[in-house]
């Protein structure tokens, strides 16, 4: 999880943190960084309310939707889920 520690420092806008991730990063890693970033922002503000949804879509991909004020969608290929951490 080194990527998440580097991409999500304790301060700053959550959108800025996610945009630091390179194009070659997996959708699963991007989703995890976004989740961590939103939780950090909520803790910093002292409150938060999030909703997570997941469903299987075309080609057995998982579509993860993070609702945290705005909706963030991540389409995660099955292969990324089966990879070792």
N, CA, C and O atoms as CSV, one atom per row, in Angstrom:
chain,resi,resn,atom,element,x,y,z
A,1,UNK,N,N,0.806,-1.188,0.000
A,1,UNK,CA,C,0.000,0.000,0.000
A,1,UNK,C,C,0.858,1.264,0.000
A,1,UNK,O,O,0.396,2.326,0.418
A,2,UNK,N,N,2.062,1.160,-0.451
A,2,UNK,CA,C,2.956,2.298,-0.510
A,2,UNK,C,C,2.379,3.419,-1.350
A,2,UNK,O,O,2.522,4.594,-1.011
A,3,UNK,N,N,1.721,3.056,-2.458
A,3,UNK,CA,C,1.119,4.037,-3.354
A,3,UNK,C,C,0.141,4.917,-2.589
A,3,UNK,O,O,0.133,6.132,-2.784
A,4,UNK,N,N,-0.674,4.342,-1.733
A,4,UNK,CA,C,-1.666,5.105,-1.004
A,4,UNK,C,C,-1.011,6.057,-0.016
A,4,UNK,O,O,-1.458,7.195,0.130
A,5,UNK,N,N,0.021,5.619,0.651
A,5,UNK,CA,C,0.690,6.482,1.604
A,5,UNK,C,C,1.310,7.681,0.911
A,5,UNK,O,O,1.287,8.784,1.458
A,6,UNK,N,N,1.856,7.497,-0.266
A,6,UNK,CA,C,2.463,8.598,-0.997
A,6,UNK,C,C,1.414,9.523,-1.603
A,6,UNK,O,O,1.607,10.738,-1.654
A,7,UNK,N,N,0.313,8.955,-2.059
A,7,UNK,CA,C,-0.685,9.741,-2.772
A,7,UNK,C,C,-1.637,10.470,-1.850
A,7,UNK,O,O,-2.320,11.392,-2.294
A,8,UNK,N,N,-1.710,10.095,-0.585
A,8,UNK,CA,C,-2.689,10.698,0.306
A,8,UNK,C,C,-2.023,11.223,1.569
A,8,UNK,O,O,-2.085,10.588,2.622
A,9,UNK,N,N,-1.386,12.383,1.460
A,9,UNK,CA,C,-0.831,12.974,2.668
A,9,UNK,C,C,-1.975,13.477,3.549
A,9,UNK,O,O,-3.126,13.473,3.112
A,10,UNK,N,N,-1.689,13.904,4.766
A,10,UNK,CA,C,-2.731,14.307,5.694
A,10,UNK,C,C,-3.468,15.582,5.349
A,10,UNK,O,O,-4.530,15.842,5.915
A,11,UNK,N,N,-2.946,16.385,4.444
A,11,UNK,CA,C,-3.586,17.658,4.124
A,11,UNK,C,C,-3.796,17.796,2.631
A,11,UNK,O,O,-3.234,17.051,1.829
A,12,UNK,N,N,-4.624,18.774,2.279
A,12,UNK,CA,C,-4.835,19.060,0.866
A,12,UNK,C,C,-6.153,18.527,0.370
A,12,UNK,O,O,-6.821,17.736,1.036
A,13,UNK,N,N,-6.516,18.978,-0.820
A,13,UNK,CA,C,-7.772,18.559,-1.432
A,13,UNK,C,C,-7.708,17.105,-1.859
A,13,UNK,O,O,-6.692,16.649,-2.383
A,14,UNK,N,N,-8.796,16.378,-1.634
A,14,UNK,CA,C,-8.821,14.966,-2.008
A,14,UNK,C,C,-8.711,14.802,-3.516
A,14,UNK,O,O,-8.110,13.831,-3.977
A,15,UNK,N,N,-9.271,15.719,-4.299
A,15,UNK,CA,C,-9.168,15.626,-5.752
A,15,UNK,C,C,-7.728,15.800,-6.218
A,15,UNK,O,O,-7.307,15.166,-7.186
A,16,UNK,N,N,-6.968,16.661,-5.531
A,16,UNK,CA,C,-5.566,16.841,-5.888
A,16,UNK,C,C,-4.779,15.570,-5.622
A,16,UNK,O,O,-3.915,15.202,-6.418
A,17,UNK,N,N,-5.062,14.895,-4.522
A,17,UNK,CA,C,-4.351,13.672,-4.173
A,17,UNK,C,C,-4.585,12.588,-5.208
A,17,UNK,O,O,-3.640,11.915,-5.620
A,18,UNK,N,N,-5.821,12.408,-5.634
A,18,UNK,CA,C,-6.140,11.370,-6.609
A,18,UNK,C,C,-5.516,11.700,-7.947
A,18,UNK,O,O,-5.086,10.788,-8.654
A,19,UNK,N,N,-5.446,12.978,-8.327
A,19,UNK,CA,C,-4.884,13.344,-9.621
A,19,UNK,C,C,-3.377,13.119,-9.686
A,19,UNK,O,O,-2.807,13.129,-10.777
A,20,UNK,N,N,-2.722,12.916,-8.550
A,20,UNK,CA,C,-1.276,12.639,-8.538
A,20,UNK,C,C,-0.947,11.225,-9.017
A,20,UNK,O,O,0.202,10.928,-9.343
A,21,UNK,N,N,-1.934,10.374,-9.060
A,21,UNK,CA,C,-1.708,8.985,-9.437
A,21,UNK,C,C,-1.489,8.913,-10.942
A,21,UNK,O,O,-2.193,9.576,-11.704
A,22,UNK,N,N,-0.524,8.120,-11.372
A,22,UNK,CA,C,-0.183,8.040,-12.784
A,22,UNK,C,C,-1.184,7.219,-13.576
A,22,UNK,O,O,-1.973,6.466,-13.004
A,23,UNK,N,N,-1.150,7.365,-14.880
A,23,UNK,CA,C,-2.050,6.648,-15.780
A,23,UNK,C,C,-1.912,5.138,-15.664
A,23,UNK,O,O,-2.899,4.427,-15.854
A,24,UNK,N,N,-0.749,4.632,-15.366
A,24,UNK,CA,C,-0.524,3.199,-15.308
A,24,UNK,C,C,-1.068,2.528,-14.053
A,24,UNK,O,O,-0.992,1.306,-13.922
A,25,UNK,N,N,-1.606,3.303,-13.143
A,25,UNK,CA,C,-2.119,2.763,-11.891
A,25,UNK,C,C,-3.427,2.025,-12.126
A,25,UNK,O,O,-4.254,2.469,-12.922
A,26,UNK,N,N,-3.622,0.913,-11.450
A,26,UNK,CA,C,-4.840,0.123,-11.625
A,26,UNK,C,C,-6.059,0.876,-11.099
A,26,UNK,O,O,-5.940,1.763,-10.254
A,27,UNK,N,N,-7.218,0.512,-11.607
A,27,UNK,CA,C,-8.468,1.112,-11.148
A,27,UNK,C,C,-8.705,0.794,-9.675
A,27,UNK,O,O,-9.235,1.625,-8.937
A,28,UNK,N,N,-8.320,-0.394,-9.250
A,28,UNK,CA,C,-8.478,-0.770,-7.845
A,28,UNK,C,C,-7.636,0.143,-6.956
A,28,UNK,O,O,-8.117,0.611,-5.924
A,29,UNK,N,N,-6.386,0.402,-7.343
A,29,UNK,CA,C,-5.534,1.299,-6.563
A,29,UNK,C,C,-6.105,2.712,-6.536
A,29,UNK,O,O,-6.083,3.369,-5.495
A,30,UNK,N,N,-6.617,3.183,-7.670
A,30,UNK,CA,C,-7.216,4.519,-7.713
A,30,UNK,C,C,-8.422,4.607,-6.793
A,30,UNK,O,O,-8.604,5.607,-6.098
A,31,UNK,N,N,-9.245,3.569,-6.784
A,31,UNK,CA,C,-10.426,3.555,-5.917
A,31,UNK,C,C,-10.006,3.568,-4.444
A,31,UNK,O,O,-10.588,4.295,-3.638
A,32,UNK,N,N,-9.008,2.774,-4.096
A,32,UNK,CA,C,-8.547,2.711,-2.710
A,32,UNK,C,C,-7.970,4.049,-2.258
A,32,UNK,O,O,-8.210,4.486,-1.132
A,33,UNK,N,N,-7.208,4.697,-3.138
A,33,UNK,CA,C,-6.646,6.006,-2.809
A,33,UNK,C,C,-7.767,7.015,-2.603
A,33,UNK,O,O,-7.712,7.825,-1.678
A,34,UNK,N,N,-8.777,6.972,-3.456
A,34,UNK,CA,C,-9.900,7.897,-3.319
A,34,UNK,C,C,-10.627,7.674,-1.993
A,34,UNK,O,O,-10.953,8.634,-1.294
A,35,UNK,N,N,-10.879,6.419,-1.647
A,35,UNK,CA,C,-11.547,6.120,-0.378
A,35,UNK,C,C,-10.748,6.638,0.812
A,35,UNK,O,O,-11.300,7.277,1.707
A,36,UNK,N,N,-9.460,6.364,0.817
A,36,UNK,CA,C,-8.614,6.831,1.924
A,36,UNK,C,C,-8.593,8.358,1.993
A,36,UNK,O,O,-8.629,8.940,3.077
A,37,UNK,N,N,-8.534,8.987,0.842
A,37,UNK,CA,C,-8.503,10.440,0.784
A,37,UNK,C,C,-9.795,11.042,1.339
A,37,UNK,O,O,-9.756,12.010,2.098
A,38,UNK,N,N,-10.933,10.468,0.961
A,38,UNK,CA,C,-12.224,10.971,1.441
A,38,UNK,C,C,-12.374,10.769,2.948
A,38,UNK,O,O,-12.901,11.641,3.639
A,39,UNK,N,N,-11.918,9.636,3.458
A,39,UNK,CA,C,-11.993,9.393,4.903
A,39,UNK,C,C,-11.111,10.392,5.645
A,39,UNK,O,O,-11.519,10.940,6.669
A,40,UNK,N,N,-9.904,10.629,5.133
A,40,UNK,CA,C,-9.016,11.617,5.768
A,40,UNK,C,C,-9.657,13.001,5.791
A,40,UNK,O,O,-9.603,13.693,6.808
A,41,UNK,N,N,-10.261,13.406,4.681
A,41,UNK,CA,C,-10.922,14.715,4.613
A,41,UNK,C,C,-12.072,14.787,5.612
A,41,UNK,O,O,-12.238,15.796,6.297
A,42,UNK,N,N,-12.868,13.719,5.698
A,42,UNK,CA,C,-13.971,13.690,6.643
A,42,UNK,C,C,-13.498,13.779,8.084
A,42,UNK,O,O,-14.093,14.486,8.898
A,43,UNK,N,N,-12.439,13.067,8.393
A,43,UNK,CA,C,-11.880,13.129,9.744
A,43,UNK,C,C,-11.334,14.517,10.053
A,43,UNK,O,O,-11.470,15.017,11.169
A,44,UNK,N,N,-10.723,15.124,9.059
A,44,UNK,CA,C,-10.185,16.468,9.250
A,44,UNK,C,C,-11.305,17.461,9.547
A,44,UNK,O,O,-11.156,18.340,10.396
A,45,UNK,N,N,-12.432,17.315,8.840
A,45,UNK,CA,C,-13.578,18.204,9.048
A,45,UNK,C,C,-14.366,17.839,10.304
A,45,UNK,O,O,-15.055,18.687,10.872
A,46,UNK,N,N,-14.270,16.589,10.737
A,46,UNK,CA,C,-14.950,16.170,11.940
A,46,UNK,C,C,-16.248,15.426,11.703
A,46,UNK,O,O,-16.892,14.983,12.654
A,47,UNK,N,N,-16.641,15.284,10.446
A,47,UNK,CA,C,-17.862,14.545,10.142
A,47,UNK,C,C,-17.826,14.118,8.684
A,47,UNK,O,O,-17.153,14.741,7.863
A,48,UNK,N,N,-18.561,13.040,8.360
A,48,UNK,CA,C,-18.727,12.639,6.977
A,48,UNK,C,C,-19.828,11.612,6.849
A,48,UNK,O,O,-20.200,10.946,7.815
A,49,UNK,N,N,-20.340,11.498,5.640
A,49,UNK,CA,C,-21.373,10.526,5.319
A,49,UNK,C,C,-21.107,10.064,3.897
A,49,UNK,O,O,-21.249,10.843,2.954
A,50,UNK,N,N,-20.722,8.803,3.736
A,50,UNK,CA,C,-20.387,8.253,2.427
A,50,UNK,C,C,-21.262,7.056,2.122
A,50,UNK,O,O,-21.815,6.420,3.020
A,51,UNK,N,N,-21.375,6.764,0.846
A,51,UNK,CA,C,-22.085,5.564,0.412
A,51,UNK,C,C,-21.229,4.865,-0.631
A,51,UNK,O,O,-20.693,5.506,-1.535
A,52,UNK,N,N,-21.102,3.549,-0.503
A,52,UNK,CA,C,-20.362,2.730,-1.464
A,52,UNK,C,C,-21.336,1.749,-2.092
A,52,UNK,O,O,-22.143,1.131,-1.398
A,53,UNK,N,N,-21.256,1.610,-3.408
A,53,UNK,CA,C,-22.062,0.623,-4.115
A,53,UNK,C,C,-21.161,-0.110,-5.092
A,53,UNK,O,O,-20.223,0.467,-5.642
A,54,UNK,N,N,-21.452,-1.377,-5.300
A,54,UNK,CA,C,-20.692,-2.166,-6.256
A,54,UNK,C,C,-21.646,-3.094,-6.983
A,54,UNK,O,O,-22.560,-3.658,-6.382
A,55,UNK,N,N,-21.426,-3.249,-8.288
A,55,UNK,CA,C,-22.202,-4.194,-9.086
A,55,UNK,C,C,-21.325,-4.757,-10.187
A,55,UNK,O,O,-20.338,-4.141,-10.590
A,56,UNK,N,N,-21.696,-5.933,-10.667
A,56,UNK,CA,C,-20.964,-6.547,-11.774
A,56,UNK,C,C,-21.542,-5.997,-13.071
A,56,UNK,O,O,-22.756,-5.998,-13.274
A,57,UNK,N,N,-20.653,-5.527,-13.950
A,57,UNK,CA,C,-21.051,-4.973,-15.240
A,57,UNK,C,C,-20.375,-5.767,-16.356
A,57,UNK,O,O,-19.820,-6.833,-16.094
A,58,UNK,N,N,-20.409,-5.279,-17.575
A,58,UNK,CA,C,-19.854,-5.969,-18.754
A,58,UNK,C,C,-18.501,-6.618,-18.497
A,58,UNK,O,O,-17.614,-6.022,-17.886
A,59,UNK,N,N,-18.360,-7.851,-18.974
A,59,UNK,CA,C,-17.087,-8.553,-18.879
A,59,UNK,C,C,-16.680,-8.910,-17.466
A,59,UNK,O,O,-15.490,-9.049,-17.180
A,60,UNK,N,N,-17.651,-9.060,-16.574
A,60,UNK,CA,C,-17.404,-9.402,-15.175
A,60,UNK,C,C,-16.564,-8.357,-14.441
A,60,UNK,O,O,-15.912,-8.665,-13.443
A,61,UNK,N,N,-16.583,-7.123,-14.941
A,61,UNK,CA,C,-15.917,-6.030,-14.243
A,61,UNK,C,C,-16.806,-5.579,-13.096
A,61,UNK,O,O,-18.025,-5.749,-13.131
A,62,UNK,N,N,-16.182,-5.005,-12.086
A,62,UNK,CA,C,-16.930,-4.452,-10.959
A,62,UNK,C,C,-16.979,-2.941,-11.101
A,62,UNK,O,O,-15.952,-2.291,-11.293
A,63,UNK,N,N,-18.167,-2.395,-11.007
A,63,UNK,CA,C,-18.288,-0.939,-11.006
A,63,UNK,C,C,-18.513,-0.502,-9.567
A,63,UNK,O,O,-19.545,-0.795,-8.962
A,64,UNK,N,N,-17.531,0.198,-9.038
A,64,UNK,CA,C,-17.582,0.702,-7.675
A,64,UNK,C,C,-17.955,2.174,-7.746
A,64,UNK,O,O,-17.312,2.950,-8.453
A,65,UNK,N,N,-18.983,2.554,-7.021
A,65,UNK,CA,C,-19.407,3.952,-6.978
A,65,UNK,C,C,-19.227,4.453,-5.553
A,65,UNK,O,O,-19.756,3.880,-4.600
A,66,UNK,N,N,-18.467,5.537,-5.432
A,66,UNK,CA,C,-18.242,6.188,-4.143
A,66,UNK,C,C,-19.043,7.482,-4.178
A,66,UNK,O,O,-18.793,8.354,-5.010
A,67,UNK,N,N,-19.994,7.599,-3.281
A,67,UNK,CA,C,-20.771,8.830,-3.188
A,67,UNK,C,C,-20.305,9.574,-1.948
A,67,UNK,O,O,-20.559,9.162,-0.816
A,68,UNK,N,N,-19.617,10.678,-2.192
A,68,UNK,CA,C,-19.069,11.490,-1.109
A,68,UNK,C,C,-19.233,12.957,-1.512
A,68,UNK,O,O,-18.260,13.644,-1.821
A,69,UNK,N,N,-20.470,13.412,-1.500
A,69,UNK,CA,C,-20.758,14.742,-2.029
A,69,UNK,C,C,-20.930,14.660,-3.529
A,69,UNK,O,O,-21.967,15.057,-4.061
A,70,UNK,N,N,-19.936,14.157,-4.209
A,70,UNK,CA,C,-19.985,13.867,-5.648
A,70,UNK,C,C,-19.911,12.356,-5.812
A,70,UNK,O,O,-19.570,11.628,-4.879
A,71,UNK,N,N,-20.238,11.898,-7.021
A,71,UNK,CA,C,-20.121,10.468,-7.316
A,71,UNK,C,C,-18.822,10.218,-8.067
A,71,UNK,O,O,-18.501,10.921,-9.025
A,72,UNK,N,N,-18.087,9.218,-7.626
A,72,UNK,CA,C,-16.857,8.792,-8.281
A,72,UNK,C,C,-17.057,7.340,-8.689
A,72,UNK,O,O,-17.371,6.495,-7.850
A,73,UNK,N,N,-16.877,7.046,-9.972
A,73,UNK,CA,C,-17.071,5.685,-10.474
A,73,UNK,C,C,-15.741,5.081,-10.881
A,73,UNK,O,O,-14.921,5.731,-11.530
A,74,UNK,N,N,-15.538,3.849,-10.499
A,74,UNK,CA,C,-14.343,3.096,-10.856
A,74,UNK,C,C,-14.798,1.762,-11.430
A,74,UNK,O,O,-15.540,1.030,-10.775
A,75,UNK,N,N,-14.363,1.435,-12.646
A,75,UNK,CA,C,-14.673,0.142,-13.251
A,75,UNK,C,C,-13.429,-0.719,-13.117
A,75,UNK,O,O,-12.405,-0.462,-13.749
A,76,UNK,N,N,-13.535,-1.733,-12.296
A,76,UNK,CA,C,-12.382,-2.539,-11.904
A,76,UNK,C,C,-12.452,-3.905,-12.580
A,76,UNK,O,O,-13.386,-4.670,-12.340
A,77,UNK,N,N,-11.457,-4.217,-13.435
A,77,UNK,CA,C,-11.436,-5.533,-14.082
A,77,UNK,C,C,-11.279,-6.656,-13.051
A,77,UNK,O,O,-10.650,-6.467,-12.009
A,78,UNK,N,N,-11.845,-7.802,-13.344
A,78,UNK,CA,C,-11.798,-8.951,-12.443
A,78,UNK,C,C,-10.348,-9.337,-12.119
A,78,UNK,O,O,-10.054,-9.752,-10.999
A,79,UNK,N,N,-9.452,-9.202,-13.087
A,79,UNK,CA,C,-8.051,-9.585,-12.879
A,79,UNK,C,C,-7.399,-8.765,-11.762
A,79,UNK,O,O,-6.560,-9.285,-11.027
A,80,UNK,N,N,-7.774,-7.496,-11.629
A,80,UNK,CA,C,-7.178,-6.654,-10.587
A,80,UNK,C,C,-7.610,-7.122,-9.207
A,80,UNK,O,O,-6.845,-7.001,-8.250
A,81,UNK,N,N,-8.794,-7.640,-9.090
A,81,UNK,CA,C,-9.316,-8.090,-7.802
A,81,UNK,C,C,-8.611,-9.357,-7.365
A,81,UNK,O,O,-8.381,-9.558,-6.172
A,82,UNK,N,N,-8.264,-10.213,-8.312
A,82,UNK,CA,C,-7.641,-11.500,-8.012
A,82,UNK,C,C,-6.138,-11.407,-7.793
A,82,UNK,O,O,-5.519,-12.383,-7.369
A,83,UNK,N,N,-5.538,-10.255,-8.074
A,83,UNK,CA,C,-4.093,-10.094,-7.882
A,83,UNK,C,C,-3.750,-10.149,-6.412
A,83,UNK,O,O,-4.551,-9.772,-5.557
A,84,UNK,N,N,-2.560,-10.620,-6.128
A,84,UNK,CA,C,-2.081,-10.630,-4.746
A,84,UNK,C,C,-1.734,-9.203,-4.333
A,84,UNK,O,O,-1.212,-8.439,-5.145
A,85,UNK,N,N,-2.019,-8.828,-3.070
A,85,UNK,CA,C,-1.726,-7.461,-2.593
A,85,UNK,C,C,-0.251,-7.202,-2.498
A,85,UNK,O,O,0.161,-6.107,-2.115
